[in-house]
């Protein structure tokens, strides 16, 4: 379990803007993910937990151990925090072989036990044949496995990973995910991982915390967040949804319906929505809808749906994306698109139950 | 023609000893400056650099005041060893340390500062004490640059003139180092002796420089680490 409240300000200098990290989060998920754009304060959060950076104020608890308490003056040094840290550059000691790198971390154990542990980890992480090599003789994937093994050998309570998949090609990425899944089953520590890759959040995260500009903007299970982003900024960070600004024209609680006028560039169109509790007629709201929940059809198929101008079509590994004027994107299956690809006039069908109001 | 080789041996002995002492104390100061935050750090940093910019005679004067027979350190020394420190070969060692250690400290500090801090952080997060982090991680990673700087410091100790002559004097057979002996030889018209000593010192300095260059370039494929 990790429970952290961290506040740290940087006044900003000649070539850096002032920055304040001010977050509070708590997680007992096996794998928690800090997600956000570069400069959101993700790595700083990890560094504060590991003890490399001291917050101005706050409190950090891992399991029941108090690592930092600004008010009480508790500042455990990194050595006593039992946090394994896997650095973005792996930080393997270049002057030591892999075996020596692991042995360095096992220094606290009795000699025989140390040898056994190091051997065990080398086997487990498929490094036994490379044990005598120095880090510069290894591939990125091998270095990363070694770095994870080294962090685990000290039996940390919490394993911190900073952008573990950065710079790995897709094959190594899936190998990493498999290795981490293995770590979760074979080792105790809770994992806290930093990434700016949404796929990784889904692949690894049980719970996700979204950071933006030094603040926590939303937390929850990855799927819940994707389905219900709490704010336009979150939807933008997730990067896969359409955000529409709309005005409420009618509201009918009895039939659970509403009528909405959406602004689309310099023109407007009207769509049907569900009843929106807590909103009044005339309110301006932001709507979020994911591309795969929209349907693009030839105009003849649905005359009630708004007609939109198709700007371009892009290929994606999982289908085809149709980009309409007003930054509305629709995702279609490739087969479905093949059938209508010569169509000129399009409508986009919005299903009322898929529209999410962003606060 | 008989050349007195004593000044050369004395210089080598003084240089070796001063480099050794300078390295021991210098590493510690370099580590303080590179890795620690404390009050008076800027002052210490300036004090360390000062000998590089002050005229040697000024340094020599300060040392005479600090270590002379009437000073506290000088009188303590005299009580322990039964003879004054100034105008002995040990004084030449002190002079050489003051002359060469600043270079060593500055280079070692730069070398320690340039070690990728993620390695030190990793070591700490793995539970290593600060002592172990220094000996097992920081120092080995900075070692080549420090060794190169040590070689340069050795060469510099070998060539000190001003501080040595102020503090240790010019007593042939006792405190006359090569640099002083060359000056003496030129002054007294012994051109041949001066020439030979100059050539020997130049060759030695050149050799040390090439060693320094070579060790300075070795690394462990650090970029890949």
Interface residues (C-beta under 8 A of the other chain):
Chain A: X50 X51 X52 X77 X78 X79 X81 X82 X83 X84 X85 X87 X89 X90 X91 X92 X93 X94 X95 X104 X105 X107 X108 X134 X135 X136 X137 X138 X150 X151 X154
Chain B: X116 X118 X119 X121 X122 X123 X124 X125 X126 X127 X128 X129 X132 X136 X137 X140 X141 X219 X220 X221 X222 X223 X224 X225
